[in-house]
């Protein structure tokens, strides 16, 4: 392994790395994204490096803070130039700096939702490999559905996520490292044995690799260098090696494929020697083997490995081919054991332990996990030497930045919310809002004239019904609120109308709020809304301390309220029998709930915008939906929704086919019905190309 000298690990001594550098120090066409803390790009080791910082929710300038130190060190491990004091693994590759951890100790962790947002942004920015030296303990290895979708989006787009396995010293898992198609990285010491703190969960036995993680030399903000320990600092070594192997693929005239590289790294891993380590599970799939991986890549490995690495295609190293067995010392002994979660343990006496935090971000500031709180959103923390604590939030502030042109649109679904940003703004509304009647929330003119059983209610700006009534009578006050789009209780965007139509958009948002607070049986009641908008590249801090991106609707085109009851009435009007009406109403409500809850997303990628627009379009095609759902004595149920790039598209457009498949739950042999929309999402307002098509497909045999 890499030798330890002068108090640090000499990465250049890692077997096979110098030979690999002789062939390539990285191709600028290969891009590695680093999702971590802010990076001090003025450090001498980055002079000549091809680095681009993307605008994210973290607007911090690199400082001497904990997360800047974390991000700068990890970035230098990959991109440090060889004329400097820090020699990176792949200095010739292009780098994307995507800050997700803040130096503000009150915001040292992030939600899985925000991690998903950053992953999507890195893919859109052209990343081939994404390094994430952070994670959250997960007993099952499962993640928030939005994060799981972002990871699947990476896999579908041919992008590989390399993630730290975690430093909890237990047979346990972190997400995203445990998610399918991710390459998890554990840490080993100078004796080539797993560090005691490096996690060894069961999933890692087939998708985890060990790399050096002791005394890793790297840059620190301000121009200095330092050493650090942990899986955080092993992960970028693997990311850099993958970038070099992708560069070798390019040299050979092949299409670079990170998933092929992932598979050959796992297949060529050097297995555990039971004589050296009693518990070989700590070795994961094995130690990184650069010569073995290079041999597979250059001597027919491309033909032996699947093009994309779906979970079922990931082979443990004891199932490798003969050519791999010749490279590896011994077959790995991956076994399945029940998961046992141990408490977080201190990784390095000189540093604080990593923490897992959660917060009810819609009502309270993000807090340290030791404080009492309600958990509404999962949090990801950086692995390694960061022990971020949280406290009271800072005043609201908008931080401008420039959003990349290729990633500037959203078409998102959610519910409308509002925020005050500061106590002063909240109190100003409380002073202006009147007492209201308990029966209808109308202003109390004279409390002495109230009928029996009706009483005055004090002004409460957090009561959405009171706010809706107040804005109805004072529409200009809508512009004094920060409007948000929420998934459940979590704000995902701040809506900030600008330009000539700003007043009209504010009015529409107030109308949405008024319709959301109606009783659920009212035909005008809306369960959620659709918002097309531009991502401005700015962020805003809400009263809770949460940072969200600012989006800007151009006008009210495409801003729809989902009036579920009206849609159901429109469909039922075309149904003949009363029996069918009862079944169709149940089927339709089930369909709309599944679209929103099972497929909820950020409306960020092209596929997500196409899916969300197709779901909204259901309200425009009640007649087609009635034909799909109802046949002769049949009421169909939604089976699945698939979004694929459309083979038919106009020039300079971005077209996707959204296929909704329905089945008969009482007869699986009956033909499935398919409804397909072709949607162009190249503009802020998506558009359906042609009319929706429908056809039958064979059912499933019993």
N, C-alpha and C positions, 0 to 999 in steps of 0.2 A: 504494500500500500504506500501511499504518500508518506515520506519521511518527515519526522518532526525535528526541526532545528531552530535554534535561536528563539525558542518559545512559541513557534507557530508551525502548523502543518504545511509542508512544501507540496502544494497541489501538483506542481509540474512533475513530481516524482511518482504520481499516480500511474501505475503500469499502463503503457499504451498511449498516454496523453501526448508525450513529446512526439511520438511517431505520427499521431493524428495531426498535430500542429504542423508537421513538415508537409502534410498534404493540403491542409486548409486551416486557417485561423478564423474561418467563418465567412459566409457569402452574404453581402448586403441584401440579397433577395430573400434571405431567411430572417424572419422577424420573431423576436421573443418579447412578450409583454410581461412586465413585472408588476403584479398587483400587491402593493405594500405601502410603506410610509413614504413621505416626501423624500426626494433625492437631491443632494447637493451636487448639481451638475457642474459647478465651478471647481470641483476637486481635480487636481492635476491628473489623476488616473483616467479621467474621462476626456482629456484633451485629444481630439481626433475621433472620439466615439460618435456613432450615428444614433443619437438618442432624441426622441420626441416625447414630450409630456402631453398627455391628453387631459382635457378639463374634466374634473370629477366633482363629487360632493365635497372632497377635501381640497380646500383652496390654500392650505398652508404653504408658506415658503419654507424650504428646508432650514432647520435650525439645529441647535444642540440638543433638541428634545429626543426622547426615547424612540419614537417612531421614525424620525428622520435618520437616527443612527441605524435603525433596523433596515430601513429601505435603502440607504446609501450603501451599506455593507453588502447587502444581497445583490444590488445592481452591479457593484464593482466586481463581485465574484464572477459575473457573466461577462461584463463589458470592459473591465479594467484593461487599459492599453498596455502592450508589452514593453513600452519604453518607460513605464512608470513603476512606482513602488508596489503596485498591486497588479499582478498579471491575471487577467480574467480568462475564463475558459474559452469564450467565443467572441473575442474583441472585434472581429470584422463583421459580425451580424448587426442587423438593425434592431434597435430597442424601442419599445413603447413603455414609458413610465406612466402607470395608472395608479395614482395615490388613492388608497382606500382606508388607511389608518392615519389618524390625526395625532399631532404632538399634544394637542389639548387633552389632558388626562381625563377630562370629562367625556371625551369622545374617542377613547382609545380602542374601542371595539366597534364593530359594525353589524348590521342585521344581515341575515342570509339574503334577504330581498335586495339590499344594496350591493352585496357581493355579486348577485346574479346580474344586476344592472351593469357593474363594471366588467364582468365577463363578456356580456353581450357587446359592450363598447369595444373591448379589446379585439373581439372577432371582427367587428365592423372596421376596426382600424388596421386590419391586415395581419394579425398575429398568426404564426404557425404553431407557436408554443406559448403557453401561459403559465408562469411561475406564481404559485400562491403559497407563501411561507406563513400560513395561518390556518386556523380551523376552529371547530367547536366539537367538544365531546358529544358523541351520539351513541346511545346504547345499542341501537339497531343498525346504525350506519345509514339511516334514512335522513333525508333533508326536506326542507320546505319545498313544496311542489314547484315553486317558481325557480329556486336554485337548481333543482333536478332538471327542469326544462332547459335552463341555460347551459348546463353541462351536456345535455343531449344535443342541444344546438351546436355546441363545439364539435361533438363527435360527428354529427351530420355534415358539418362544414369542413371536416378534415383537420381540426385544430385539437392539439393535445394539451390537457391540463396536467401539470406536475405539481403535486401538493405535499406539504410536510405531513408526516404520519402523526405527529404530536409528541409532546414531551411529558406524558403523565405517568410514565413508569408502570404501565399496566397493560394487560391483555384487553385492549379497548380500541375504539375507533374514533377518528375525527372525520367530519365532513368539511370540505369536499373530498378529502383523500379517499374515503371509503366508497364514493359513488362509482358506478360502472363506467369503464373506459378512462378513468383517471389513473395516473401512475403515482402511487404513494411512495414517499421516500423516508426511510428511517436513517438513523445516524449510527456510525461506528467510530471507535476510537483508534488511536495510533497502532494498537495491537491487532487491528482488523476484526475486533469483536464488537457486537452491538453494545451501545451505551446502555447503562441501566435504565435511563429515563426514556429511552426510545420505545414507543408503543408497538405492540405486536398483535393487534386484533386479527381475528380469523380471516377476514376478507383480504388483509394484507399478505396472507400466505400465497396468494396467486396474483396479486397486482401491486406488490410492494417490493422495493429494492433498497439495499443498504448502500450508503455512500459516506465518505469522510465527513465527520461532524464535530471534530475536536480541534480547538485552537485554529479555526479557519481565519486566515488573514484577509482583511478587507478594509475598505476606506471608511473613514468617519467624517462627518461634516466639519468643515473648517480646514481641511487639507491634511489631517493626520491619518494614521492607520491604527488598527486594533485587531484583536482576535476575539472570536466568539464561538460558543458551543451550542449545539442543538440541531434538531431536525430542520429548523428554519434555514440553517446555513449549509446543510447537506443538499436540500432541494435545488438551489441554483447551480450546484455542481452538476447534477443530473440534467437540468434544463440546458446548461451550456454544452454538455456532451451530446445531447440530442440535436442541438442546433448545428454542431460540427458534422454529425452524421447526415443530417439533412443537406448540408453543404456538399458533402461527398456524393450524395445522390445526384445533386445538380451537376457536379463534375462529370459523373458517368452518363449524363444525358437523360437521366430518369426524372420523372415527376417527383418532387419531394413529398414524402408521405409520413407524417409523424406517427401514425398508428402502426405502420410497419416497423418504425424505429422502436416504438414501445414494445412490440412483440419480441423483437430480436434481443432487446435488453433483458426482458424477462426470461427468454429461452436460454440465453447465454450466461445467465447469472451463475456465479461461483457458489456452490452449495455449502451448507453447514457441515463441518466435521464434528461428529458426535464426541470425538475424543477431546476436542477443544472446548465444546460448549454442551452442557447437559441438556438444555432446553433449546432445541433447534428451531422452535417456532420464532424465537427472537431474531432469526436470520431473515425472516420474511421469505421471499422467493430466492434470495441469495444476495451476494455482493456484486456491485457493478463490475463488469468485465469488458473493458474497452476493446481489447484485441479480439475477444470472441464476438462482440456485436459487430465490429468492423468486418470480420471475416464473413459473417452471415450476409452483411449488406453488399459486400463486393464479390462474393462467390456464390451467387445464385439465391441468396436469401430473399430477394424481392419476389421470387417465384414460389417460395415456400410459405410465405406469410400472407394471410388475407389482406385485401386492400384496406378494409376498415375493421377496427377492433371492437366488435360488439361484445357484450359480456360473455355470451356463449362461446365466442371464438378465442377467449383468453385461456391459454394452456399453462398449467403449472410446469415448472422446469423438469419435473420427473416424467413428463410426457413428451419431451423434446425429441427431435429427430436424431439420427446417428451422428450427423455432422456437429450438432450442438453438444451431444454427449462427449465427443472427443475434446471439446473446448473446456467444458465444465469439469471441475475436479470430481464431484460426486453428484448423484441425483439428489434433488431437494426432497425433504420428507414433509410435505404439507399435510396437516391433519385438521380435522374439524373438531373444535371443542366448544362447549357452551361459553358464551360471552360473560366475562366477569369484569364489571366496571370498578376500578379502584379510585380512591380519592386522588385529586391532583397532588403531586409531590414536587418539592423544590428540585430544580434541575441543576443549578449551579449555585453554590453558596454565595457567590458574589453578585447574584442578580435576583430579581423578584420572580416569583412563579407566574406563569400565564394564568389568566382567569377566564371563566366563561360567565358572561353577564346576560341578563335579559331585562326588558323593560316594557312597561305599558306606555309606549311612546306617545299615545294620543292624549294622555292626561298628566303624566309625571315625567321628570327628567330621567335620563338613563342613569342607573345607579349601580354601585358595586353589588356583587351577588350576595354579599353578606347582609345587605339591608332588606327590610321587608318590602315586597313589591308584588304586583300582579304581572305574570309573564304573558305577553301577547306577541312577542316577536323574538325569534332566535337570534343570537349574536355570535359573530365570529371574532376571535382574537388572534393576534399574531403569535406564532409558536416561537419558542426560543427564549430570549432574555427580556421580554417585555412583560411587565406586570402592571397593566394600565388600570388605574382606579378612576372612579367617576364621582361627580359631585354636582353642585348647582350649575345651571347653564348660564352662558353669557347672553347679553342682550341680542336681540335679533339683528342680523346684518346680511346684506346681499353682497356677494362677492362676484364681480364680473370676470368672465373668461371667454375664450372663443371656442365654440363648438365646431367639430369637423363637419364639413359640408355633407359627407356621405352618411352622416348619422344624425340628422336634424329633424326627423319627423316622428310623431307618435300618433297612434289611433288607439286610445285606451278606453277600457270599460271600468266603471266603478260607481261610487256614490259621491255626491257633492258634499263637501264639508267646508268649514270656515275656521279661521284662526285669528288671534289678536296680536300675536308676536310679542307684545309687551303688556305689563300690568296696567300701564297708563292708558293704553288703547282700550283694554278691556273695561277699565273703570269709566272711561268716557261714554261707552255704550250703556253701561249700567245706569249712569246718571241721566242719560237722554231717554232711555226706554221707559214707558209709563207702567203703572200698575195695570194688570189685565184681569178680565173676568175669568173665573175658573171654568165656566161652561163653554166659552167660545174664543177665548184669548183676545177679545176685543178690548180696547182701552177702557178703563173705568172712568166714566165721566163724573159720577157722584156715588160714592159708596153707600150713601143712605138710601139710594133708590134701587139697589140690587134686590132682586127677588129672593124669596126664601131658598136656602140651599146653595146659593151662589155667593162666592166670597172673592175678595180681591187677592191676587197673587203678586208678590213683589217682583220687581224687574230682575230677570236672570238672563244675562246674555248667552249663557251656555245652553239654555233651553231652545232647541231648534224651532219649536212651535212659536215661541214668543218672538224669536228673531225673524222668522218668516213673516209674521204679521207686521212687525215693525218695518221691515224692508218693503212690504207691500204698500205701506202708507208713506214711506220715506225712501224711495228708490235710489236717490243719490248716495245714501249711506252705504250701499253695496260696494262702492269704490273705496271705502275705508277699511274693508276687511281683506284679509289674505284668504283667497278661496283655494281649496284643495280638492284633489281627486283622491279618494280613499279606496283601498281594498280592505274590506271589513273595517277594522278600526284604525288601520295604518295608512297615513297619508303617503302617496307615492309621487305626487307632483303638486307644485304650487301653480295655480292658474293666474297669470298676470296679463290681462288684456291690454293692448296698446293700440295706438293709431286711431283712425277715423271711426272705427266701429267699436271702440272700447266700451262706450256706454251701453251699446246694444248687447254686447256680450255679458257685461255685468248684470243687465236686466234679465238675460236668459238664465244666468246662474241663480239669481234670486228666485226666478220662476221654478227652476228645478228644485230648489230647497222647499218652496211652498208645496210642490206636488209630492215630494218625498214624505212630508209629515201628514199627509192625508190618511184617513183610515184605509186599510188594505182592500176593502171592498169597493171603494170609490173608483169609477172608471178612469178618472184622471190621475190616480195614484201611480207613481213610477217607482220601480224597485232599483233601477240603476240608470246610468247615463252613458253616452258615447261621446268622447271628446277628441276631435282632430286638432293637432296643434304643432307648432314649431318648438323644438328644444332650443332655448336661447343660449345655453352655455353658462347661465348664471345659477346660483343657488340662493336659498333663503333659509334662515333659521327660524323655526316655529317656536311658539311659547314653551313647548315641552323641551326644547333643545335639539330636536331632530332637524337635520339638514336635508332638504329635498330640492330636486332640480326645479327650475322655473320654466314653465312652458307657456307659449303665447298663441291663443287662438286668433286667427286672422279676422274671422267674422263668425256668424252663427251657423254657416253651412256645415252640415254634418254633425251638429250638436243635437243629438236625439235623446229623448227620455223614453225609457222602456216602459210603456203603458201595458203591462201584462194583461190586465182585465179587458182592455179594449181589443187587444189582439185576439184573446180567447173568444170574445163575443163575435168578432169578425169571422173567425174560423167556424164557430158553432152555427152561425147564420147559414152556412152552406151545408150543414149536416142534416140529414133527413129525420132520423129517428132519435127519440129521447135517450134510448139505451146507448147509442153511439156517442151522444153528446157527453154523457157522464164519463165514458172511457177516454174520449178525446181530450177533455179538459185535464184529466189526470196525466195523460201522455204528454200534453203540451207543457204543463207546468214542470214535469220531470225533465223534459228536453231543455227548457230555458235554464233550469237550475244547474243542470250538468254543464251546459255551455259556460256558465259564469263561474261555478265553483270548481269543477274538475279541470277546466282549461284556463283558469285565470292566469293572467300574465301582465307584463308591463306595457304592452302595446308598442314595443320598442323595435323589434326586428321586423323585416318585411313579412315573414310568415305570421307573426303575431298580429300585425296590422290587417293582413288579409283575413285571418280567422275572425278578428273582432268585427270587421266590417261585414263579413258574411253573416255573423250572428245578428248584427243590427238589421241587416237586410231582410231577415225573416219577417220583420214587421211590415215590410213593403210588399210581401208576397204571400198574403194570407190564403189566397186561392190555391196557389201551388202547394203550400204546406198542408192544406186540408186534403188534397189529392194524395199526397205522399203518406200521410198518417192514417187515412181511412180508406178502406176498400170494402168489398162485400163481406160483412160480418168480421172484419179484421181491423184492429187498431194497432198500429206499429209503434215500436219504441226505438229511441236512438241507440245505436250500437257503438259507433265510434265516429270521430271526425279526423280527417287526414288532410294535411296541407302539403302540396308538392308544387315545384316550379312548373308552370304551364308551358307546354311545347308550342303554344300559339300566343304570340305577343306582338305588339306594335313596336316599331323602332323607338329606341330610347325609353322604353317602358320597363316596368318591373312587375311581371305578371305571375300570379299563383292560382292554382286550382284548389278550391276548398271542396272536399267531398264529404258529405254527410250520409252515413249509411244507417238504414233503419231495418229492424227485424221484427218478426212476429214472435213474441215471447211464449205464445201457446203452441207454436208449431215451427220448430227450427228447420224443417224441410222446406218451408215456404220460401220463395225467392225473396232476397233482400231488395229493398228499394234504395236507390242512390239518387241524391240530389247534388248537383255540382254547380258551383259558381266559379267563373273565371274573373279574377279581380286584379286590376292594375293599381299598385300602391305607390307609384312614382311621384304622385302629387300629395299635397297635404290632405286633400279630400280623395280617398280611394274611389274607384269607379268600377262597376260591373261591366264586363265586356260581353255584349250579347245578352241573351236571356238565360236564366237558370235552366239547366238540362236535367232530366230525370230518366232513369231506366231501371230495369230489374236485373239482378245478378243471382246466380244459383245460391240456394240456401245451403246450410251445413247438413251433411248426412248424419243420421242418428244410428 
